[in-house]
């Protein structure tokens, strides 16, 4: 009996001891991070790494490090001789015998020579501008001046005159045929004002128009000003953007064109739409069977899907932590029985209601192969708590046997840590007929579109805007001045590619030589704080050799980003700065100034 009592007391003591350890918690490792070092160079695996127990007592001296492949550490330092990736395991044990581990990767590069300048971009290059045939016409008594500057068409108006035609931006000789036309003028004004947009029939006797948009309001933030018109046959039009005196309501003389203001036009988009087409539905979702949408979450995010009342309800319990992105939560809308053929035209539409709002990407791609078989890339942005129709028409860029509409929604809305998203009314189909839309973008930044850019190897910079592909957001322009390079975002997009600055565009790639490592050095600031992703990506695919972040402030900072592998032959790259985000979309305007962009080469010995 006494032995049983003693055994019971011993067990109780052990349980109490374990409870005490559990109550005290676990030790913690801090500052464990990936590193890169050249072969034959000593590195300190403990640099910036500390450890504490549950009570905050320092355990840094107790940290143990192991490597695979093996490395010999002394006081946390080692000298790897062979290039490659080494997996580092950090561990620490507290006084209670509780051990925790953390992990990092050491990248050991080949031995190289000293850094030498491979390419230093010269931002003092004389700019070649193109007005695309748009000419300013200013008549008395108006006082105004128009010029191409800061990557835009800028009209400075001191006195608007007495009528709308006293200040015009005109494009003569615009060829038309039996088709529908749409004009989008992306403009802003330092003071709210009005404009008339007209398409004058140049071949008619007297004054005759194909159509007009009157009393169009120009706000202080960039937005599209639109005119749509139709033509019954071949001819020509003079396109007019009238900015002179306009008073929409004669009974309210105070509501009129102001004085002393500036109108800035980033770009003008011209659409020609001919032929006809009709929709043929290939799939209409019915969620009554409790299937049709699947959810995948990674990078620490948690999400699920359930079905009720004809809707797929995606619940995001938590978004990804640092290092996650838009891809961290995927909601796939299945398209059973659908096969997509490259070059054919398709459409889709669905209703989305996000409790806290949601931005992201809407992709039509292979369920199994992802971006390697992608038919269409689109953005999405749903306001909080409102039904939002997400739709697109597109010409397929790939053959796909297992297509899905993939919603990449892993970025949290501002101020939200979770979300509830309802998806309904899903229709996917094919467009049949001969309808054709031709779109021309007339931007006023230096060197013009890709064709001109490719012809000017000294100036390989270009922008891509979300609105260039008819997304709702993303407008920006570039220019050089006084030895610096400027990128102004006038309309921020919700996903990173909506505001993209590119070096190495189209036929003018950034070519890097084989058997070398590279360092990209950037000195830049912004008119207000803004962040972006920096990617060095091979042309023709997605395999970034640099994938970093850059947070800009109002003071110049210098950033250095290094490649960690070499290539066996010279390769063509694009250097991408992708600024779009929920935060960027809330900025009225932000201008980034690059004082220096230099690429250094370190040749392998």
C-alpha positions as CSV (number, residue, x, y, z in Angstrom):
1,X,0.0,0.0,0.0
2,X,2.8,2.4,0.9
3,X,4.5,1.6,-2.4
4,X,1.4,2.5,-4.3
5,X,1.0,5.8,-2.4
6,X,4.7,6.6,-3.1
7,X,4.3,5.9,-6.8
8,X,1.2,8.1,-7.0
9,X,3.0,10.9,-5.3
10,X,5.9,10.5,-7.7
11,X,3.6,10.7,-10.7
12,X,1.8,13.7,-9.3
13,X,5.2,15.4,-8.8
14,X,6.2,14.6,-12.4
15,X,2.9,16.0,-13.7
16,X,3.4,19.2,-11.6
17,X,6.9,19.5,-13.0
18,X,5.7,19.1,-16.6
19,X,2.9,21.7,-15.9
20,X,5.4,24.1,-14.6
21,X,7.6,23.7,-17.7
22,X,4.5,24.1,-19.9
23,X,3.5,27.2,-17.9
24,X,6.9,28.7,-18.4
25,X,6.6,28.4,-22.2
26,X,9.3,27.8,-24.8
27,X,12.6,29.6,-25.5
28,X,12.7,31.7,-28.6
29,X,15.2,32.3,-31.4
30,X,15.4,35.8,-33.0
31,X,16.9,37.1,-36.2
32,X,17.5,33.9,-38.0
33,X,17.8,34.9,-41.7
34,X,19.0,33.7,-45.1
35,X,22.6,34.7,-46.1
36,X,24.8,34.8,-49.1
37,X,28.6,34.6,-49.1
38,X,31.4,33.9,-51.7
39,X,33.2,30.6,-51.5
40,X,36.4,30.8,-49.4
41,X,35.0,33.7,-47.4
42,X,34.2,33.5,-43.7
43,X,30.7,34.2,-42.6
44,X,29.1,34.7,-39.2
45,X,26.0,32.5,-38.8
46,X,25.2,34.2,-35.5
47,X,25.3,37.8,-36.9
48,X,22.1,39.4,-35.6
49,X,20.8,36.1,-34.1
50,X,19.9,36.0,-30.4
51,X,17.9,33.6,-28.1
52,X,15.9,34.1,-24.9
53,X,14.0,31.8,-22.6
54,X,10.4,32.2,-21.7
55,X,11.3,34.7,-18.9
56,X,13.4,36.8,-21.3
57,X,16.8,35.6,-20.0
58,X,19.5,35.6,-22.6
59,X,20.4,32.2,-24.1
60,X,22.4,33.5,-27.1
61,X,25.6,31.6,-25.9
62,X,23.6,28.4,-26.0
63,X,22.7,28.5,-29.7
64,X,23.8,25.5,-31.7
65,X,24.2,25.5,-35.5
66,X,24.3,22.6,-37.9
67,X,24.6,22.7,-41.7
68,X,23.7,20.3,-44.5
69,X,26.0,19.8,-46.3
70,X,28.2,19.9,-43.3
71,X,30.2,23.0,-42.3
72,X,32.7,23.4,-39.4
73,X,31.6,26.2,-37.1
74,X,33.8,27.8,-34.5
75,X,32.1,30.5,-32.3
76,X,29.3,30.6,-35.0
77,X,31.7,31.2,-37.9
78,X,32.6,29.0,-40.8
79,X,34.3,29.3,-44.2
80,X,32.5,27.3,-46.9
81,X,34.7,26.3,-49.9
82,X,32.2,24.8,-52.2
83,X,29.4,26.8,-54.0
84,X,25.8,25.8,-53.5
85,X,23.0,26.1,-51.0
86,X,23.5,25.0,-47.4
87,X,20.5,24.4,-45.1
88,X,21.2,25.8,-41.6
89,X,19.5,24.5,-38.5
90,X,19.6,26.8,-35.4
91,X,18.6,25.3,-32.0
92,X,18.6,26.4,-28.4
93,X,17.7,24.5,-25.2
94,X,16.5,26.2,-22.0
95,X,17.1,25.1,-18.4
96,X,14.0,23.0,-18.4
97,X,15.3,20.9,-21.3
98,X,12.9,22.5,-23.9
99,X,14.5,22.8,-27.3
100,X,13.3,24.9,-30.3
101,X,14.7,25.1,-33.8
102,X,14.7,27.6,-36.7
103,X,16.0,27.3,-40.2
104,X,17.8,29.4,-42.9
105,X,19.5,29.0,-46.2
106,X,23.2,29.9,-46.8
107,X,23.9,30.5,-50.5
108,X,27.6,30.1,-51.3
109,X,28.5,31.7,-54.7
110,X,31.5,31.0,-56.9
111,X,34.8,32.9,-56.4
112,X,34.8,36.1,-58.5
113,X,36.8,39.1,-59.3
114,X,36.1,42.6,-58.1
115,X,33.0,44.6,-58.9
116,X,33.2,46.4,-62.2
117,X,30.6,48.7,-63.8
118,X,28.7,46.7,-66.4
119,X,26.1,49.3,-67.2
120,X,25.4,52.7,-65.8
121,X,22.2,54.3,-67.1
122,X,22.6,57.8,-68.4
123,X,19.6,59.9,-67.5
124,X,20.9,63.0,-69.2
125,X,19.8,61.6,-72.6
126,X,18.0,64.2,-74.8
127,X,14.4,63.2,-74.9
128,X,12.6,62.5,-78.2
129,X,8.9,63.4,-77.8
130,X,5.9,62.6,-80.0
131,X,2.6,64.5,-80.0
132,X,0.9,61.9,-82.1
133,X,-0.6,64.6,-84.3
134,X,-2.3,66.4,-81.4
135,X,-1.8,70.2,-81.8
136,X,-2.8,73.0,-79.4
137,X,-4.9,75.8,-80.9
138,X,-5.3,78.9,-78.7
139,X,-7.2,82.0,-79.9
140,X,-7.9,85.4,-78.3
141,X,-9.0,86.4,-75.8
142,X,-7.8,83.1,-74.1
143,X,-4.3,83.1,-72.6
144,X,-2.7,79.6,-72.4
145,X,0.3,77.6,-73.3
146,X,0.7,73.9,-74.2
147,X,3.8,71.7,-74.3
148,X,5.0,68.2,-73.9
149,X,6.8,67.9,-70.6
150,X,7.1,65.6,-67.6
151,X,5.9,62.7,-69.7
152,X,2.5,64.3,-70.5
153,X,0.7,66.9,-72.6
154,X,0.4,69.9,-70.3
155,X,-1.9,72.8,-71.0
156,X,-1.4,75.8,-68.7
157,X,-4.5,78.0,-68.8
158,X,-4.3,81.6,-67.4
159,X,-7.6,82.9,-69.0
160,X,-10.0,80.4,-70.7
161,X,-11.4,83.0,-73.1
162,X,-15.0,83.5,-74.0
163,X,-15.9,80.1,-75.6
164,X,-15.0,76.5,-75.4
165,X,-13.2,76.6,-78.8
166,X,-10.7,79.4,-77.6
167,X,-8.5,76.5,-76.2
168,X,-8.4,73.3,-78.2
169,X,-6.3,70.2,-78.5
170,X,-6.9,68.9,-82.0
171,X,-6.0,65.9,-84.0
172,X,-6.8,66.3,-87.7
173,X,-7.1,63.6,-90.4
174,X,-8.3,60.8,-88.2
175,X,-9.3,58.1,-90.7
176,X,-12.8,56.5,-90.1
177,X,-14.8,53.7,-91.7
178,X,-18.1,51.9,-91.1
179,X,-17.4,51.2,-87.4
180,X,-18.0,52.4,-83.9
181,X,-15.3,54.5,-82.2
182,X,-14.4,55.4,-78.6
183,X,-11.9,57.9,-77.3
184,X,-10.6,57.9,-73.8
185,X,-8.6,61.0,-72.7
186,X,-6.8,60.3,-69.4
187,X,-6.6,63.8,-67.8
188,X,-6.6,65.7,-64.6
189,X,-6.7,69.4,-63.7
190,X,-5.3,71.4,-60.8
191,X,-8.8,72.9,-60.5
192,X,-12.1,71.2,-61.4
193,X,-13.2,72.3,-64.9
194,X,-15.2,71.3,-67.9
195,X,-14.4,70.1,-71.5
196,X,-16.2,69.3,-74.7
197,X,-15.0,66.3,-76.8
198,X,-16.0,66.3,-80.5
199,X,-15.4,64.4,-83.6
200,X,-15.9,66.8,-86.5
201,X,-16.7,65.4,-90.0
202,X,-13.9,66.9,-92.1
203,X,-15.5,66.0,-95.4
204,X,-18.9,67.6,-94.7
205,X,-19.8,71.1,-95.9
206,X,-20.1,73.4,-93.0
207,X,-19.9,72.3,-89.4
208,X,-21.0,68.7,-88.8
209,X,-19.9,66.1,-86.2
210,X,-20.0,62.4,-85.9
211,X,-20.7,62.9,-82.2
212,X,-19.8,64.8,-79.1
213,X,-19.5,64.6,-75.3
214,X,-20.4,67.8,-73.6
215,X,-19.7,69.4,-70.2
216,X,-17.3,66.6,-69.3
217,X,-16.0,67.1,-65.8
218,X,-12.2,67.1,-65.3
219,X,-11.3,66.3,-61.7
220,X,-8.1,66.8,-59.8
221,X,-7.2,63.1,-60.1
222,X,-6.6,61.3,-63.4
223,X,-9.7,59.7,-64.9
224,X,-10.9,58.8,-68.4
225,X,-12.9,61.4,-70.3
226,X,-14.9,59.5,-73.0
227,X,-16.5,60.1,-76.3
228,X,-18.3,57.4,-78.4
229,X,-19.5,57.8,-81.9
230,X,-20.3,55.8,-85.0
231,X,-19.5,56.3,-88.7
232,X,-21.4,54.9,-91.7
233,X,-18.5,54.8,-94.2
234,X,-15.0,55.8,-95.1
235,X,-14.0,59.4,-94.2
236,X,-11.9,61.5,-91.8
237,X,-12.5,63.3,-88.6
238,X,-10.9,66.0,-86.6
239,X,-10.9,65.1,-83.0
240,X,-11.3,68.1,-80.7
241,X,-10.7,68.5,-76.9
242,X,-12.1,71.9,-76.1
243,X,-11.0,73.5,-72.8
244,X,-12.0,77.1,-73.3
245,X,-14.8,78.9,-71.4
246,X,-17.8,76.5,-70.6
247,X,-20.8,77.4,-68.4
248,X,-23.1,74.3,-68.4
249,X,-26.0,76.2,-66.7
250,X,-26.4,79.8,-67.8
251,X,-28.5,80.4,-64.6
252,X,-25.4,79.6,-62.5
253,X,-22.6,81.7,-63.8
254,X,-20.3,80.6,-60.9
255,X,-20.3,77.0,-62.2
256,X,-17.9,77.6,-65.0
257,X,-14.4,77.1,-66.2
258,X,-11.9,78.7,-63.7
259,X,-8.8,80.8,-64.3
260,X,-5.2,79.9,-63.6
261,X,-5.2,76.1,-63.8
262,X,-3.3,73.3,-65.5
263,X,-4.7,70.3,-67.4
264,X,-2.4,67.3,-67.6
265,X,-3.0,64.5,-70.2
266,X,-1.1,61.3,-69.7
267,X,-2.4,59.4,-72.7
268,X,-5.2,59.2,-75.2
269,X,-6.7,55.8,-76.2
270,X,-8.5,55.3,-79.5
271,X,-10.8,52.4,-80.2
272,X,-12.1,51.2,-83.5
273,X,-14.8,48.5,-83.2
274,X,-16.2,46.8,-86.3
275,X,-18.2,43.7,-87.1
276,X,-20.6,41.8,-84.9
277,X,-20.4,38.9,-82.4
278,X,-22.7,37.0,-80.1
279,X,-22.2,35.0,-76.9
280,X,-22.4,31.2,-76.7
281,X,-22.5,30.0,-73.1
282,X,-20.3,26.9,-72.6
283,X,-20.7,26.6,-68.8
284,X,-23.1,28.1,-66.2
285,X,-22.3,27.3,-62.6
286,X,-24.9,25.6,-60.3
287,X,-23.5,25.4,-56.8
288,X,-26.6,23.5,-55.5
289,X,-24.5,20.3,-55.6
290,X,-22.0,21.7,-53.2
291,X,-19.1,21.9,-55.6
292,X,-17.6,24.1,-58.3
293,X,-15.2,26.2,-56.3
294,X,-12.1,25.0,-54.5
295,X,-9.7,27.0,-52.3
296,X,-6.0,26.7,-51.7
297,X,-4.1,28.7,-49.0
298,X,-0.4,28.8,-48.4
299,X,2.4,31.0,-46.8
300,X,0.6,30.8,-43.5
301,X,-2.9,31.9,-44.8
302,X,-6.0,29.9,-43.9
303,X,-9.1,29.7,-46.1
304,X,-12.1,27.4,-46.9
305,X,-15.2,27.3,-49.0
306,X,-18.8,26.3,-48.4
307,X,-22.0,26.4,-50.5
308,X,-25.4,27.8,-49.7
309,X,-28.3,29.5,-51.5
310,X,-26.7,29.0,-54.9
311,X,-23.4,30.7,-53.8
312,X,-19.9,29.6,-53.1
313,X,-18.8,31.3,-49.9
314,X,-15.1,31.6,-49.5
315,X,-14.0,32.3,-45.9
316,X,-10.4,33.7,-45.4
317,X,-9.7,33.2,-41.7
318,X,-6.2,34.7,-42.0
319,X,-4.0,36.2,-44.7
320,X,-0.4,35.3,-45.3
321,X,2.4,36.9,-43.2
322,X,5.5,38.6,-44.5
323,X,6.7,37.0,-47.7
324,X,3.2,36.1,-48.9
325,X,1.4,37.8,-51.8
326,X,-1.6,37.8,-54.0
327,X,-1.0,34.1,-54.8
328,X,-1.2,33.0,-51.2
329,X,-4.9,32.4,-51.4
330,X,-6.4,30.9,-54.5
331,X,-10.1,30.3,-55.2
332,X,-10.6,28.2,-58.4
333,X,-13.9,28.4,-60.2
334,X,-14.1,25.1,-62.1
335,X,-15.1,25.1,-65.8
336,X,-16.0,21.4,-66.3
337,X,-16.3,20.2,-69.9
338,X,-14.7,23.4,-71.3
339,X,-11.7,23.3,-73.6
340,X,-9.9,26.5,-74.5
341,X,-8.3,26.9,-77.9
342,X,-5.5,29.5,-78.5
343,X,-6.5,32.4,-80.7
344,X,-10.3,32.0,-80.1
345,X,-12.3,34.6,-78.2
346,X,-14.0,33.9,-74.9
347,X,-15.9,35.7,-72.2
348,X,-16.8,35.2,-68.5
349,X,-18.8,36.9,-65.8
350,X,-19.5,36.3,-62.2
351,X,-20.8,38.3,-59.2
352,X,-18.5,38.8,-56.2
353,X,-19.4,40.2,-52.8
354,X,-16.5,40.7,-50.3
355,X,-17.4,41.7,-46.8
356,X,-14.2,43.8,-46.3
357,X,-13.5,44.5,-50.0
358,X,-10.9,42.5,-52.0
359,X,-8.3,43.2,-54.7
360,X,-6.4,40.6,-56.6
361,X,-6.1,38.8,-59.9
362,X,-8.6,36.9,-62.1
363,X,-6.8,34.5,-64.3
364,X,-8.0,31.9,-66.8
365,X,-5.4,29.2,-66.7
366,X,-4.8,25.5,-66.4
367,X,-5.8,24.0,-63.1
368,X,-2.7,21.8,-63.0
369,X,-0.1,23.8,-64.9
370,X,-0.9,27.4,-63.7
371,X,0.9,30.2,-65.4
372,X,2.6,27.9,-67.9
373,X,-0.8,27.5,-69.6
374,X,-2.6,30.8,-69.1
375,X,-5.2,32.1,-71.5
376,X,-5.9,35.4,-69.8
377,X,-4.6,37.7,-67.1
378,X,-7.0,40.2,-65.5
379,X,-7.3,42.2,-62.3
380,X,-10.2,42.5,-59.9
381,X,-11.2,44.9,-57.2
382,X,-14.4,44.5,-55.2
383,X,-15.7,47.3,-52.8
384,X,-16.6,46.3,-49.3
385,X,-20.0,44.7,-48.8
386,X,-21.3,45.4,-52.4
387,X,-22.2,43.1,-55.2
388,X,-19.5,43.6,-57.9
389,X,-19.6,42.0,-61.4
390,X,-16.2,40.8,-62.6
391,X,-16.1,40.2,-66.3
392,X,-13.8,40.0,-69.2
393,X,-13.6,39.2,-72.9
394,X,-10.3,37.9,-74.3
395,X,-8.5,36.1,-77.0
396,X,-6.9,33.0,-75.5
397,X,-3.2,33.0,-75.4
398,X,-2.8,29.2,-74.8
399,X,-4.6,25.9,-75.4
400,X,-6.0,24.6,-72.1
401,X,-7.7,21.2,-71.5
402,X,-8.4,21.8,-67.7
403,X,-9.3,25.5,-67.4
404,X,-10.4,27.3,-64.3
405,X,-11.1,30.9,-63.4
406,X,-8.4,31.4,-60.7
407,X,-8.9,34.2,-58.3
408,X,-5.6,35.1,-56.6
409,X,-6.8,37.0,-53.5
410,X,-4.0,36.6,-51.0
411,X,-3.4,40.3,-50.2
412,X,-5.4,41.5,-47.2
413,X,-7.7,44.6,-47.7
414,X,-6.4,47.6,-45.7
415,X,-7.3,47.2,-42.0
416,X,-8.7,43.6,-42.4
417,X,-7.2,40.4,-41.2
418,X,-10.0,38.1,-42.4
419,X,-12.8,38.1,-45.1
420,X,-16.0,36.5,-46.4
421,X,-16.4,36.4,-50.1
422,X,-19.5,35.2,-51.9
423,X,-19.3,34.1,-55.6
424,X,-22.4,33.6,-57.7
425,X,-23.8,33.9,-61.3
426,X,-20.8,32.3,-63.0
427,X,-21.0,32.1,-66.8
428,X,-18.2,31.2,-69.2
429,X,-18.6,31.1,-72.9
430,X,-17.3,31.7,-76.4
431,X,-17.7,34.8,-78.6
432,X,-18.6,34.0,-82.2
433,X,-18.7,36.4,-85.1
434,X,-16.3,38.8,-86.8
435,X,-16.3,41.7,-84.3
436,X,-12.8,43.3,-84.0
437,X,-11.5,46.0,-81.7
438,X,-8.4,47.8,-82.5
439,X,-6.9,49.9,-79.7
440,X,-4.2,52.5,-80.1
441,X,-2.5,54.1,-77.1
442,X,-1.1,57.6,-77.7
443,X,1.1,58.3,-74.7
444,X,3.2,61.4,-74.4
445,X,6.2,60.0,-72.5
446,X,9.6,60.1,-74.2
447,X,10.3,57.7,-77.1
448,X,6.7,56.6,-77.3
449,X,5.6,52.9,-77.6
450,X,7.6,49.7,-77.7
451,X,8.5,50.0,-81.4
452,X,10.2,53.3,-80.8
453,X,11.8,52.1,-77.6
454,X,13.4,49.1,-79.4
455,X,14.9,51.6,-81.9
456,X,16.6,53.5,-79.1
457,X,18.9,51.2,-77.2
458,X,20.2,54.0,-75.0
459,X,16.7,54.4,-73.5
460,X,15.3,51.0,-72.7
461,X,12.7,52.2,-70.2
462,X,8.9,51.9,-70.5
463,X,5.8,51.7,-68.3
464,X,2.9,49.2,-68.3
465,X,-0.4,50.4,-66.8
466,X,-3.3,48.3,-65.8
467,X,-5.6,50.6,-67.9
468,X,-3.5,49.8,-71.0
469,X,-5.4,46.5,-71.0
470,X,-8.7,48.1,-69.9
471,X,-8.5,47.3,-66.3
472,X,-10.1,49.9,-64.0
473,X,-6.9,51.2,-62.5
474,X,-3.2,52.0,-63.2
475,X,-1.9,55.1,-65.0
476,X,1.7,56.4,-65.0
477,X,4.3,58.1,-67.1
478,X,8.1,58.6,-67.3
479,X,10.6,61.3,-68.2
480,X,14.1,62.5,-67.5
481,X,15.2,65.9,-66.1
482,X,18.5,67.3,-64.8
483,X,20.2,63.9,-64.8
484,X,17.4,62.1,-62.9
485,X,14.8,59.6,-64.2
486,X,11.2,60.1,-63.0
487,X,8.2,57.8,-62.8
488,X,4.9,59.4,-61.8
489,X,2.0,57.2,-60.8
490,X,-1.2,59.3,-61.4
491,X,-3.6,56.4,-60.7
492,X,-2.5,53.5,-58.5
493,X,-3.6,50.0,-59.2
494,X,-4.6,47.4,-56.6
495,X,-2.3,44.7,-57.9
496,X,1.5,45.0,-58.5
497,X,1.5,44.8,-62.3
498,X,-1.1,47.7,-62.6
499,X,1.9,50.1,-62.1
500,X,4.9,48.6,-63.7
501,X,8.2,50.3,-64.7
502,X,10.3,48.2,-67.1
503,X,13.9,48.4,-68.1
504,X,14.5,46.0,-71.0
505,X,11.2,46.2,-72.9
506,X,10.2,44.4,-76.0
507,X,13.0,44.5,-78.7
508,X,15.4,46.3,-76.4
509,X,16.2,43.8,-73.6
510,X,18.7,44.1,-70.8
511,X,21.4,41.6,-71.8
512,X,23.7,40.2,-69.1
513,X,26.9,38.2,-69.9
514,X,27.4,34.6,-68.8
515,X,29.6,33.3,-66.0
516,X,29.1,36.3,-63.8
517,X,27.2,37.6,-60.8
518,X,25.5,41.0,-60.8
519,X,24.6,43.7,-58.3
520,X,21.9,46.1,-59.1
521,X,22.4,49.4,-57.3
522,X,19.6,51.9,-57.1
523,X,19.5,55.4,-55.6
524,X,15.9,56.7,-55.4
525,X,13.3,58.6,-53.4
526,X,9.6,59.3,-53.7
527,X,7.3,62.3,-53.2
528,X,5.6,60.3,-50.5
529,X,6.4,56.8,-49.0
530,X,5.7,54.0,-51.4
531,X,6.9,50.4,-51.8
532,X,7.5,48.2,-54.8
533,X,8.8,44.8,-55.8
534,X,12.1,44.6,-57.7
535,X,12.5,41.7,-60.1
536,X,15.3,40.7,-62.6
537,X,13.4,38.3,-64.8
538,X,14.5,36.5,-68.0
539,X,12.6,37.5,-71.1
540,X,9.9,35.1,-72.2
541,X,9.0,33.4,-68.9
542,X,8.9,34.0,-65.1
543,X,12.0,32.9,-63.2
544,X,13.3,35.9,-61.4
545,X,17.0,36.0,-60.5
546,X,16.4,38.9,-58.2
547,X,13.1,39.1,-56.3
548,X,13.3,41.8,-53.6
549,X,11.3,44.7,-52.0
550,X,12.1,48.4,-52.0
551,X,10.5,50.8,-49.6
552,X,11.0,54.4,-50.7
553,X,10.8,57.5,-48.6
554,X,11.1,61.3,-49.2
555,X,14.9,61.0,-48.7
556,X,17.3,59.4,-51.2
557,X,18.3,55.8,-50.3
558,X,20.7,53.4,-52.0
559,X,19.6,49.8,-52.4
560,X,21.8,46.9,-53.7
561,X,20.3,43.7,-54.9
562,X,22.6,40.7,-55.9
563,X,22.1,37.7,-58.1
564,X,23.0,34.4,-56.6
565,X,23.5,32.2,-59.6
566,X,25.3,32.4,-63.0
567,X,24.2,31.4,-66.5
568,X,26.0,29.4,-69.1
569,X,25.3,31.8,-71.9
570,X,24.4,35.5,-72.3
571,X,20.7,36.1,-71.4
572,X,18.2,38.8,-72.0
573,X,16.4,40.2,-69.0
574,X,13.8,42.7,-67.9
575,X,14.3,44.7,-64.8
576,X,10.9,45.3,-63.3
577,X,9.7,47.7,-60.6
578,X,6.1,46.8,-59.7
579,X,4.3,49.4,-57.5
580,X,0.6,48.5,-57.6
581,X,-1.0,47.6,-54.2
582,X,-3.9,48.4,-52.0
583,X,-1.8,51.2,-50.4
584,X,-0.7,52.6,-53.8
585,X,-4.2,52.7,-55.0
586,X,-5.1,55.2,-52.2
587,X,-2.4,57.7,-53.2
588,X,-3.6,60.5,-55.4
589,X,-0.2,60.8,-57.0
590,X,3.3,59.8,-56.2
591,X,6.5,60.6,-58.2
592,X,9.6,58.4,-57.9
593,X,13.0,59.9,-58.7
594,X,15.8,57.6,-59.7
595,X,19.2,59.4,-59.2
596,X,21.2,56.4,-60.1
597,X,20.7,52.9,-61.5
598,X,24.0,51.0,-62.0
599,X,24.6,47.3,-62.7
600,X,27.9,45.9,-61.5
601,X,29.5,42.6,-62.8
602,X,31.6,40.1,-60.9
603,X,33.1,37.6,-63.3
604,X,33.7,34.1,-62.1
605,X,37.4,33.3,-61.7
